[in-house]
Amino acid sequence: MMYIDAVCKGIDDIPTVRDDIRTWMKQRLEEEGLEALVEELHKMDPEHWAIVDRKNPRRVVHALEICHQTGKTYTSFRTAEKKQRPFRIIKIGLNRDRTELYDRINQRVLMMMDEGLEAEARSVYPQKGPTALRTVGYKEYLPISMAR
């Protein structure tokens, strides 16, 4: 849903976080834990604290990174106003019979395995980048693979 909103409504102009701030916050998350950072966010930006998924470390940490880097609340960078889009938006929803959908998913998984998902996932795993391991296929396959 977030990607659809980004296309249809535009993206807020939130600053890019500096590497030193990102490293510092990552270290704090490891040392202090998520609960401590959630409490800090509650003090620094209660408005964002009220709506953020407080069990999602990426969202909590990112909001704090912005607060510490800019001296402003994360909320101050978010706008409720819809940006003017240079195109017309048409939303279309697709539905498929659940049994047929699962059959297609199963076929796709088998095809991915036949085409080398295992070798590809194993080559990506040592890098353990935050986005690489969330890629469709890897995030489903790696827990099964590592259990062997």
C-alpha positions in Angstrom: 0.0 0.0 0.0 2.9 2.3 0.8 4.2 2.1 -2.8 0.8 2.9 -4.3 0.5 5.9 -2.0 3.9 7.1 -3.0 3.0 7.1 -6.7 -0.5 8.5 -6.2 0.1 11.1 -3.4 3.8 11.8 -3.8 6.6 11.4 -1.2 7.3 13.7 1.7 10.6 15.6 1.5 12.4 13.8 4.4 16.1 14.4 4.6 18.6 11.6 3.9 20.2 10.4 7.1 24.0 10.8 7.4 26.1 7.7 7.8 27.4 8.7 11.2 23.9 9.1 12.6 22.8 5.8 11.0 25.7 4.0 12.6 25.2 5.6 16.0 21.5 4.7 16.0 22.2 1.1 14.9 24.6 0.8 17.7 22.1 2.2 20.2 19.4 -0.2 19.0 21.8 -3.1 19.6 22.9 -1.8 23.0 19.8 -0.2 24.5 17.1 -2.2 22.7 13.9 -1.2 20.9 11.9 -0.3 24.0 14.4 2.4 25.1 14.3 3.9 21.6 10.5 3.8 21.5 10.4 5.7 24.8 12.9 8.3 23.4 10.7 8.7 20.3 7.7 9.3 22.6 9.6 12.2 24.3 11.0 13.6 21.1 8.0 13.3 18.7 4.8 12.1 20.5 2.7 12.8 17.5 4.7 10.3 15.3 5.0 7.9 18.3 1.2 7.7 18.4 1.0 6.4 14.8 4.3 4.6 14.1 4.5 0.8 14.3 6.4 0.7 17.6 7.4 -3.0 17.1 9.2 -2.1 13.8 12.8 -1.1 14.6 13.4 0.3 11.2 10.5 2.8 11.5 11.3 3.8 15.1 15.1 4.2 14.4 14.5 6.2 11.2 12.2 8.7 13.0 14.9 9.1 15.7 17.6 9.5 13.1 15.7 12.4 11.5 15.0 14.0 14.9 18.7 13.8 16.0 20.1 14.9 12.6 17.7 17.9 12.1 16.7 18.9 15.6 13.1 18.8 14.3 10.4 16.2 14.8 9.9 13.5 12.1 6.2 14.7 12.0 7.3 18.2 10.9 8.6 16.7 7.6 5.4 14.8 6.9 2.6 16.6 5.0 -1.0 15.6 4.9 -1.5 17.5 1.7 -1.7 15.5 -1.5 1.0 16.5 -4.0 -0.1 17.5 -7.5 0.7 14.6 -9.8 1.6 15.2 -13.5 -0.5 12.2 -14.6 -4.0 10.8 -14.2 -4.4 8.0 -11.6 -6.6 5.0 -12.3 -6.7 2.3 -9.6 -7.7 -1.2 -10.6 -8.1 -4.2 -8.2 -7.6 -7.8 -9.3 -9.0 -10.8 -7.6 -8.3 -14.4 -8.2 -9.8 -17.6 -6.8 -7.8 -18.5 -3.7 -7.2 -22.1 -4.8 -6.0 -20.9 -8.2 -3.8 -18.2 -6.6 -2.1 -20.7 -4.3 -1.6 -23.2 -7.2 0.1 -20.4 -9.1 2.3 -19.4 -6.1 3.4 -23.0 -5.7 4.2 -23.3 -9.4 6.2 -20.1 -9.2 8.2 -21.4 -6.2 9.0 -24.6 -8.0 10.1 -22.7 -11.1 12.3 -20.4 -8.9 13.9 -23.5 -7.3 14.6 -25.0 -10.7 16.2 -21.8 -11.9 18.7 -21.7 -9.1 17.1 -19.9 -6.1 19.1 -21.9 -3.7 22.5 -21.0 -5.1 21.4 -17.4 -5.6 20.2 -17.1 -2.0 23.3 -18.6 -0.6 25.5 -16.2 -2.6 23.5 -13.2 -1.2 23.3 -14.4 2.4 26.9 -13.5 3.4 26.2 -9.9 2.5 23.1 -9.8 4.7 22.2 -6.3 3.4 18.9 -5.0 4.9 17.1 -5.0 1.6 18.6 -8.0 -0.1 17.4 -10.4 2.5 13.8 -9.1 2.3 13.7 -9.7 -1.5 10.8 -12.0 -2.5 12.1 -15.5 -2.5 15.1 -15.0 -0.3 13.1 -14.1 2.8 10.9 -17.2 2.4 13.7 -19.6 1.4 16.6 -18.7 3.7 14.9 -19.6 7.0 14.1 -23.1 5.6 17.6 -23.4 4.2 19.3 -22.4 7.4 17.2 -24.9 9.4 18.8 -27.8 7.5 
